[in-house]
């Protein structure tokens, strides 16, 4: 990846991170980066959103049980 493409990717991730914070998603930069990469290879964004929600629900219920 050339320098200009790398800078564009960093700026895009920063923009997505800011939007994520405004929407109070609780997702960090690394998680967002992974989700973006999964979308880039063709995974359905709505399916990924559903998966994230389910994982959070499962995690919260597991934490409550412990």
mmCIF file as gemmi writes it, N, C-alpha and C atoms, coordinates in Angstrom:
data_model
loop_
_atom_site.group_PDB
_atom_site.id
_atom_site.type_symbol
_atom_site.label_atom_id
_atom_site.label_alt_id
_atom_site.label_comp_id
_atom_site.label_asym_id
_atom_site.label_entity_id
_atom_site.label_seq_id
_atom_site.pdbx_PDB_ins_code
_atom_site.Cartn_x
_atom_site.Cartn_y
_atom_site.Cartn_z
_atom_site.occupancy
_atom_site.B_iso_or_equiv
_atom_site.pdbx_formal_charge
_atom_site.auth_seq_id
_atom_site.auth_asym_id
_atom_site.pdbx_PDB_model_num
ATOM 1 N N . UNK Axp A 1 ? 0.85 -1.17 0 1 0 ? 1 A 1
ATOM 2 C CA . UNK Axp A 1 ? 0 0 0 1 0 ? 1 A 1
ATOM 3 C C . UNK Axp A 1 ? 0.896 1.234 0 1 0 ? 1 A 1
ATOM 4 N N . UNK Axp A 2 ? 0.61 2.168 -0.917 1 0 ? 2 A 1
ATOM 5 C CA . UNK Axp A 2 ? 1.444 3.366 -0.959 1 0 ? 2 A 1
ATOM 6 C C . UNK Axp A 2 ? 1.076 4.328 0.158 1 0 ? 2 A 1
ATOM 7 N N . UNK Axp A 3 ? 1.883 5.352 0.325 1 0 ? 3 A 1
ATOM 8 C CA . UNK Axp A 3 ? 1.721 6.296 1.435 1 0 ? 3 A 1
ATOM 9 C C . UNK Axp A 3 ? 0.376 7.017 1.372 1 0 ? 3 A 1
ATOM 10 N N . UNK Axp A 4 ? -0.034 7.429 0.183 1 0 ? 4 A 1
ATOM 11 C CA . UNK Axp A 4 ? -1.306 8.148 0.043 1 0 ? 4 A 1
ATOM 12 C C . UNK Axp A 4 ? -2.49 7.253 0.389 1 0 ? 4 A 1
ATOM 13 N N . UNK Axp A 5 ? -2.458 6.016 -0.054 1 0 ? 5 A 1
ATOM 14 C CA . UNK Axp A 5 ? -3.538 5.074 0.255 1 0 ? 5 A 1
ATOM 15 C C . UNK Axp A 5 ? -3.585 4.781 1.752 1 0 ? 5 A 1
ATOM 16 N N . UNK Axp A 6 ? -2.425 4.656 2.383 1 0 ? 6 A 1
ATOM 17 C CA . UNK Axp A 6 ? -2.366 4.398 3.819 1 0 ? 6 A 1
ATOM 18 C C . UNK Axp A 6 ? -2.951 5.583 4.596 1 0 ? 6 A 1
ATOM 19 N N . UNK Axp A 7 ? -2.635 6.791 4.175 1 0 ? 7 A 1
ATOM 20 C CA . UNK Axp A 7 ? -3.167 7.988 4.84 1 0 ? 7 A 1
ATOM 21 C C . UNK Axp A 7 ? -4.679 8.078 4.666 1 0 ? 7 A 1
ATOM 22 N N . UNK Axp A 8 ? -5.169 7.76 3.482 1 0 ? 8 A 1
ATOM 23 C CA . UNK Axp A 8 ? -6.613 7.764 3.228 1 0 ? 8 A 1
ATOM 24 C C . UNK Axp A 8 ? -7.307 6.73 4.117 1 0 ? 8 A 1
ATOM 25 N N . UNK Axp A 9 ? -6.701 5.555 4.251 1 0 ? 9 A 1
ATOM 26 C CA . UNK Axp A 9 ? -7.273 4.51 5.101 1 0 ? 9 A 1
ATOM 27 C C . UNK Axp A 9 ? -7.319 4.96 6.554 1 0 ? 9 A 1
ATOM 28 N N . UNK Axp A 10 ? -6.257 5.601 7.04 1 0 ? 10 A 1
ATOM 29 C CA . UNK Axp A 10 ? -6.227 6.104 8.425 1 0 ? 10 A 1
ATOM 30 C C . UNK Axp A 10 ? -7.299 7.17 8.639 1 0 ? 10 A 1
ATOM 31 N N . UNK Axp A 11 ? -7.428 8.073 7.678 1 0 ? 11 A 1
ATOM 32 C CA . UNK Axp A 11 ? -8.437 9.128 7.787 1 0 ? 11 A 1
ATOM 33 C C . UNK Axp A 11 ? -9.849 8.539 7.776 1 0 ? 11 A 1
ATOM 34 N N . UNK Axp A 12 ? -10.055 7.547 6.929 1 0 ? 12 A 1
ATOM 35 C CA . UNK Axp A 12 ? -11.372 6.903 6.85 1 0 ? 12 A 1
ATOM 36 C C . UNK Axp A 12 ? -11.706 6.199 8.16 1 0 ? 12 A 1
ATOM 37 N N . UNK Axp A 13 ? -10.735 5.5 8.722 1 0 ? 13 A 1
ATOM 38 C CA . UNK Axp A 13 ? -10.959 4.816 9.988 1 0 ? 13 A 1
ATOM 39 C C . UNK Axp A 13 ? -11.253 5.823 11.088 1 0 ? 13 A 1
ATOM 40 N N . UNK Axp A 14 ? -10.546 6.944 11.099 1 0 ? 14 A 1
ATOM 41 C CA . UNK Axp A 14 ? -10.794 7.977 12.104 1 0 ? 14 A 1
ATOM 42 C C . UNK Axp A 14 ? -12.211 8.526 11.967 1 0 ? 14 A 1
ATOM 43 N N . UNK Axp A 15 ? -12.667 8.739 10.748 1 0 ? 15 A 1
ATOM 44 C CA . UNK Axp A 15 ? -14.028 9.223 10.519 1 0 ? 15 A 1
ATOM 45 C C . UNK Axp A 15 ? -15.058 8.205 11.007 1 0 ? 15 A 1
ATOM 46 N N . UNK Axp A 16 ? -14.841 6.944 10.684 1 0 ? 16 A 1
ATOM 47 C CA . UNK Axp A 16 ? -15.753 5.89 11.14 1 0 ? 16 A 1
ATOM 48 C C . UNK Axp A 16 ? -15.743 5.808 12.665 1 0 ? 16 A 1
ATOM 49 N N . UNK Axp A 17 ? -14.585 5.949 13.277 1 0 ? 17 A 1
ATOM 50 C CA . UNK Axp A 17 ? -14.488 5.904 14.731 1 0 ? 17 A 1
ATOM 51 C C . UNK Axp A 17 ? -15.259 7.065 15.364 1 0 ? 17 A 1
ATOM 52 N N . UNK Axp A 18 ? -15.149 8.257 14.772 1 0 ? 18 A 1
ATOM 53 C CA . UNK Axp A 18 ? -15.892 9.404 15.293 1 0 ? 18 A 1
ATOM 54 C C . UNK Axp A 18 ? -17.396 9.167 15.188 1 0 ? 18 A 1
ATOM 55 N N . UNK Axp A 19 ? -17.835 8.652 14.046 1 0 ? 19 A 1
ATOM 56 C CA . UNK Axp A 19 ? -19.263 8.361 13.875 1 0 ? 19 A 1
ATOM 57 C C . UNK Axp A 19 ? -19.712 7.308 14.878 1 0 ? 19 A 1
ATOM 58 N N . UNK Axp A 20 ? -18.867 6.309 15.097 1 0 ? 20 A 1
ATOM 59 C CA . UNK Axp A 20 ? -19.167 5.26 16.063 1 0 ? 20 A 1
ATOM 60 C C . UNK Axp A 20 ? -19.345 5.837 17.465 1 0 ? 20 A 1
ATOM 61 N N . UNK Axp A 21 ? -18.494 6.787 17.821 1 0 ? 21 A 1
ATOM 62 C CA . UNK Axp A 21 ? -18.603 7.436 19.134 1 0 ? 21 A 1
ATOM 63 C C . UNK Axp A 21 ? -19.873 8.265 19.24 1 0 ? 21 A 1
ATOM 64 N N . UNK Axp A 22 ? -20.223 8.976 18.176 1 0 ? 22 A 1
ATOM 65 C CA . UNK Axp A 22 ? -21.452 9.775 18.185 1 0 ? 22 A 1
ATOM 66 C C . UNK Axp A 22 ? -22.659 8.862 18.384 1 0 ? 22 A 1
ATOM 67 N N . UNK Axp A 23 ? -22.63 7.699 17.733 1 0 ? 23 A 1
ATOM 68 C CA . UNK Axp A 23 ? -23.728 6.74 17.85 1 0 ? 23 A 1
ATOM 69 C C . UNK Axp A 23 ? -23.637 5.892 19.113 1 0 ? 23 A 1
ATOM 70 N N . UNK Axp A 24 ? -22.573 6.095 19.88 1 0 ? 24 A 1
ATOM 71 C CA . UNK Axp A 24 ? -22.351 5.37 21.133 1 0 ? 24 A 1
ATOM 72 C C . UNK Axp A 24 ? -22.395 3.855 20.951 1 0 ? 24 A 1
ATOM 73 N N . UNK Axp A 25 ? -21.651 3.364 19.939 1 0 ? 25 A 1
ATOM 74 C CA . UNK Axp A 25 ? -21.617 1.927 19.679 1 0 ? 25 A 1
ATOM 75 C C . UNK Axp A 25 ? -20.725 1.178 20.659 1 0 ? 25 A 1
ATOM 76 N N . UNK Axp A 26 ? -19.738 1.874 21.22 1 0 ? 26 A 1
ATOM 77 C CA . UNK Axp A 26 ? -18.814 1.22 22.133 1 0 ? 26 A 1
ATOM 78 C C . UNK Axp A 26 ? -17.729 0.416 21.422 1 0 ? 26 A 1
ATOM 79 N N . UNK Axp A 27 ? -17.638 0.568 20.098 1 0 ? 27 A 1
ATOM 80 C CA . UNK Axp A 27 ? -16.626 -0.174 19.335 1 0 ? 27 A 1
ATOM 81 C C . UNK Axp A 27 ? -15.325 0.621 19.292 1 0 ? 27 A 1
ATOM 82 N N . UNK Axp A 28 ? -14.206 -0.079 19.484 1 0 ? 28 A 1
ATOM 83 C CA . UNK Axp A 28 ? -12.914 0.581 19.423 1 0 ? 28 A 1
ATOM 84 C C . UNK Axp A 28 ? -12.39 0.583 17.977 1 0 ? 28 A 1
ATOM 85 N N . UNK Axp A 29 ? -11.282 1.278 17.762 1 0 ? 29 A 1
ATOM 86 C CA . UNK Axp A 29 ? -10.723 1.393 16.406 1 0 ? 29 A 1
ATOM 87 C C . UNK Axp A 29 ? -10.365 0.025 15.828 1 0 ? 29 A 1
ATOM 88 N N . UNK Axp A 30 ? -9.787 -0.828 16.649 1 0 ? 30 A 1
ATOM 89 C CA . UNK Axp A 30 ? -9.378 -2.143 16.147 1 0 ? 30 A 1
ATOM 90 C C . UNK Axp A 30 ? -10.592 -2.951 15.681 1 0 ? 30 A 1
ATOM 91 N N . UNK Axp A 31 ? -11.626 -2.978 16.487 1 0 ? 31 A 1
ATOM 92 C CA . UNK Axp A 31 ? -12.84 -3.723 16.127 1 0 ? 31 A 1
ATOM 93 C C . UNK Axp A 31 ? -13.452 -3.154 14.858 1 0 ? 31 A 1
ATOM 94 N N . UNK Axp A 32 ? -13.524 -1.832 14.777 1 0 ? 32 A 1
ATOM 95 C CA . UNK Axp A 32 ? -14.056 -1.207 13.57 1 0 ? 32 A 1
ATOM 96 C C . UNK Axp A 32 ? -13.22 -1.559 12.347 1 0 ? 32 A 1
ATOM 97 N N . UNK Axp A 33 ? -11.914 -1.578 12.523 1 0 ? 33 A 1
ATOM 98 C CA . UNK Axp A 33 ? -11.014 -1.926 11.425 1 0 ? 33 A 1
ATOM 99 C C . UNK Axp A 33 ? -11.278 -3.348 10.936 1 0 ? 33 A 1
ATOM 100 N N . UNK Axp A 34 ? -11.46 -4.263 11.863 1 0 ? 34 A 1
ATOM 101 C CA . UNK Axp A 34 ? -11.75 -5.655 11.503 1 0 ? 34 A 1
ATOM 102 C C . UNK Axp A 34 ? -13.093 -5.746 10.778 1 0 ? 34 A 1
ATOM 103 N N . UNK Axp A 35 ? -14.095 -5.049 11.298 1 0 ? 35 A 1
ATOM 104 C CA . UNK Axp A 35 ? -15.416 -5.079 10.664 1 0 ? 35 A 1
ATOM 105 C C . UNK Axp A 35 ? -15.371 -4.489 9.259 1 0 ? 35 A 1
ATOM 106 N N . UNK Axp A 36 ? -14.628 -3.406 9.073 1 0 ? 36 A 1
ATOM 107 C CA . UNK Axp A 36 ? -14.485 -2.803 7.752 1 0 ? 36 A 1
ATOM 108 C C . UNK Axp A 36 ? -13.789 -3.78 6.804 1 0 ? 36 A 1
ATOM 109 N N . UNK Axp A 37 ? -12.744 -4.436 7.29 1 0 ? 37 A 1
ATOM 110 C CA . UNK Axp A 37 ? -12.025 -5.406 6.455 1 0 ? 37 A 1
ATOM 111 C C . UNK Axp A 37 ? -12.945 -6.55 6.043 1 0 ? 37 A 1
ATOM 112 N N . UNK Axp A 38 ? -13.797 -7.006 6.956 1 0 ? 38 A 1
ATOM 113 C CA . UNK Axp A 38 ? -14.737 -8.077 6.631 1 0 ? 38 A 1
ATOM 114 C C . UNK Axp A 38 ? -15.737 -7.614 5.574 1 0 ? 38 A 1
ATOM 115 N N . UNK Axp A 39 ? -16.185 -6.376 5.68 1 0 ? 39 A 1
ATOM 116 C CA . UNK Axp A 39 ? -17.083 -5.828 4.65 1 0 ? 39 A 1
ATOM 117 C C . UNK Axp A 39 ? -16.355 -5.722 3.316 1 0 ? 39 A 1
ATOM 118 N N . UNK Axp A 40 ? -15.086 -5.321 3.355 1 0 ? 40 A 1
ATOM 119 C CA . UNK Axp A 40 ? -14.297 -5.188 2.126 1 0 ? 40 A 1
ATOM 120 C C . UNK Axp A 40 ? -14.147 -6.508 1.378 1 0 ? 40 A 1
ATOM 121 N N . UNK Axp A 41 ? -14.152 -7.623 2.109 1 0 ? 41 A 1
ATOM 122 C CA . UNK Axp A 41 ? -14.019 -8.918 1.429 1 0 ? 41 A 1
ATOM 123 C C . UNK Axp A 41 ? -15.376 -9.518 1.078 1 0 ? 41 A 1
ATOM 124 N N . UNK Axp A 42 ? -16.441 -8.74 1.333 1 0 ? 42 A 1
ATOM 125 C CA . UNK Axp A 42 ? -17.742 -9.161 0.842 1 0 ? 42 A 1
ATOM 126 C C . UNK Axp A 42 ? -18.76 -9.629 1.859 1 0 ? 42 A 1
ATOM 127 N N . UNK Axp A 43 ? -18.419 -9.612 3.146 1 0 ? 43 A 1
ATOM 128 C CA . UNK Axp A 43 ? -19.417 -10.006 4.136 1 0 ? 43 A 1
ATOM 129 C C . UNK Axp A 43 ? -20.506 -8.943 4.228 1 0 ? 43 A 1
ATOM 130 N N . UNK Axp A 44 ? -21.701 -9.374 4.502 1 0 ? 44 A 1
ATOM 131 C CA . UNK Axp A 44 ? -22.854 -8.5 4.579 1 0 ? 44 A 1
ATOM 132 C C . UNK Axp A 44 ? -22.77 -7.64 5.842 1 0 ? 44 A 1
ATOM 133 N N . UNK Axp A 45 ? -22.777 -6.302 5.696 1 0 ? 45 A 1
ATOM 134 C CA . UNK Axp A 45 ? -22.677 -5.425 6.868 1 0 ? 45 A 1
ATOM 135 C C . UNK Axp A 45 ? -23.825 -5.612 7.858 1 0 ? 45 A 1
ATOM 136 N N . UNK Axp A 46 ? -25.024 -5.859 7.363 1 0 ? 46 A 1
ATOM 137 C CA . UNK Axp A 46 ? -26.158 -6.066 8.266 1 0 ? 46 A 1
ATOM 138 C C . UNK Axp A 46 ? -25.989 -7.348 9.067 1 0 ? 46 A 1
ATOM 139 N N . UNK Axp A 47 ? -25.461 -8.379 8.421 1 0 ? 47 A 1
ATOM 140 C CA . UNK Axp A 47 ? -25.213 -9.636 9.132 1 0 ? 47 A 1
ATOM 141 C C . UNK Axp A 47 ? -24.138 -9.436 10.2 1 0 ? 47 A 1
ATOM 142 N N . UNK Axp A 48 ? -23.106 -8.663 9.885 1 0 ? 48 A 1
ATOM 143 C CA . UNK Axp A 48 ? -22.059 -8.385 10.878 1 0 ? 48 A 1
ATOM 144 C C . UNK Axp A 48 ? -22.622 -7.598 12.055 1 0 ? 48 A 1
ATOM 145 N N . UNK Axp A 49 ? -23.486 -6.619 11.766 1 0 ? 49 A 1
ATOM 146 C CA . UNK Axp A 49 ? -24.099 -5.839 12.845 1 0 ? 49 A 1
ATOM 147 C C . UNK Axp A 49 ? -24.93 -6.736 13.751 1 0 ? 49 A 1
ATOM 148 N N . UNK Axp A 50 ? -25.673 -7.651 13.139 1 0 ? 50 A 1
ATOM 149 C CA . UNK Axp A 50 ? -26.48 -8.589 13.92 1 0 ? 50 A 1
ATOM 150 C C . UNK Axp A 50 ? -25.583 -9.469 14.783 1 0 ? 50 A 1
ATOM 151 N N . UNK Axp A 51 ? -24.488 -9.931 14.224 1 0 ? 51 A 1
ATOM 152 C CA . UNK Axp A 51 ? -23.546 -10.776 14.963 1 0 ? 51 A 1
ATOM 153 C C . UNK Axp A 51 ? -22.956 -10.018 16.152 1 0 ? 51 A 1
ATOM 154 N N . UNK Axp A 52 ? -22.555 -8.766 15.942 1 0 ? 52 A 1
ATOM 155 C CA . UNK Axp A 52 ? -21.996 -7.966 17.032 1 0 ? 52 A 1
ATOM 156 C C . UNK Axp A 52 ? -23.03 -7.809 18.144 1 0 ? 52 A 1
ATOM 157 N N . UNK Axp A 53 ? -24.268 -7.514 17.774 1 0 ? 53 A 1
ATOM 158 C CA . UNK Axp A 53 ? -25.331 -7.369 18.773 1 0 ? 53 A 1
ATOM 159 C C . UNK Axp A 53 ? -25.539 -8.666 19.554 1 0 ? 53 A 1
ATOM 160 N N . UNK Axp A 54 ? -25.558 -9.794 18.848 1 0 ? 54 A 1
ATOM 161 C CA . UNK Axp A 54 ? -25.748 -11.088 19.509 1 0 ? 54 A 1
ATOM 162 C C . UNK Axp A 54 ? -24.595 -11.404 20.445 1 0 ? 54 A 1
ATOM 163 N N . UNK Axp A 55 ? -23.375 -11.139 20 1 0 ? 55 A 1
ATOM 164 C CA . UNK Axp A 55 ? -22.213 -11.403 20.848 1 0 ? 55 A 1
ATOM 165 C C . UNK Axp A 55 ? -22.25 -10.546 22.11 1 0 ? 55 A 1
ATOM 166 N N . UNK Axp A 56 ? -22.677 -9.301 21.971 1 0 ? 56 A 1
ATOM 167 C CA . UNK Axp A 56 ? -22.782 -8.436 23.143 1 0 ? 56 A 1
ATOM 168 C C . UNK Axp A 56 ? -23.851 -8.938 24.1 1 0 ? 56 A 1
ATOM 169 N N . UNK Axp A 57 ? -24.977 -9.363 23.549 1 0 ? 57 A 1
ATOM 170 C CA . UNK Axp A 57 ? -26.056 -9.889 24.384 1 0 ? 57 A 1
ATOM 171 C C . UNK Axp A 57 ? -25.596 -11.133 25.121 1 0 ? 57 A 1
ATOM 172 N N . UNK Axp A 58 ? -24.934 -12.048 24.393 1 0 ? 58 A 1
ATOM 173 C CA . UNK Axp A 58 ? -24.421 -13.261 25.018 1 0 ? 58 A 1
ATOM 174 C C . UNK Axp A 58 ? -23.395 -12.941 26.097 1 0 ? 58 A 1
ATOM 175 N N . UNK Axp A 59 ? -22.525 -11.986 25.798 1 0 ? 59 A 1
ATOM 176 C CA . UNK Axp A 59 ? -21.504 -11.596 26.755 1 0 ? 59 A 1
ATOM 177 C C . UNK Axp A 59 ? -22.115 -10.983 28.005 1 0 ? 59 A 1
ATOM 178 N N . UNK Axp A 60 ? -23.122 -10.142 27.814 1 0 ? 60 A 1
ATOM 179 C CA . UNK Axp A 60 ? -23.785 -9.514 28.958 1 0 ? 60 A 1
ATOM 180 C C . UNK Axp A 60 ? -24.507 -10.544 29.804 1 0 ? 60 A 1
ATOM 181 N N . UNK Axp A 61 ? -25.179 -11.5 29.178 1 0 ? 61 A 1
ATOM 182 C CA . UNK Axp A 61 ? -25.902 -12.503 29.953 1 0 ? 61 A 1
ATOM 183 C C . UNK Axp A 61 ? -24.929 -13.454 30.666 1 0 ? 61 A 1
ATOM 184 N N . UNK Axp A 62 ? -23.795 -13.732 30.059 1 0 ? 62 A 1
ATOM 185 C CA . UNK Axp A 62 ? -22.79 -14.574 30.698 1 0 ? 62 A 1
ATOM 186 C C . UNK Axp A 62 ? -22.201 -13.85 31.909 1 0 ? 62 A 1
ATOM 187 N N . UNK Axp A 63 ? -21.965 -12.564 31.771 1 0 ? 63 A 1
ATOM 188 C CA . UNK Axp A 63 ? -21.419 -11.778 32.866 1 0 ? 63 A 1
ATOM 189 C C . UNK Axp A 63 ? -22.396 -11.72 34.03 1 0 ? 63 A 1
ATOM 190 N N . UNK Axp A 64 ? -23.675 -11.624 33.737 1 0 ? 64 A 1
ATOM 191 C CA . UNK Axp A 64 ? -24.685 -11.562 34.787 1 0 ? 64 A 1
ATOM 192 C C . UNK Axp A 64 ? -24.788 -12.879 35.549 1 0 ? 64 A 1
ATOM 193 N N . UNK Axp A 65 ? -24.573 -13.989 34.855 1 0 ? 65 A 1
ATOM 194 C CA . UNK Axp A 65 ? -24.671 -15.309 35.473 1 0 ? 65 A 1
ATOM 195 C C . UNK Axp A 65 ? -23.479 -15.567 36.386 1 0 ? 65 A 1
ATOM 196 N N . UNK Axp A 66 ? -22.292 -15.091 35.97 1 0 ? 66 A 1
ATOM 197 C CA . UNK Axp A 66 ? -21.078 -15.323 36.762 1 0 ? 66 A 1
ATOM 198 C C . UNK Axp A 66 ? -21.156 -14.596 38.025 1 0 ? 66 A 1
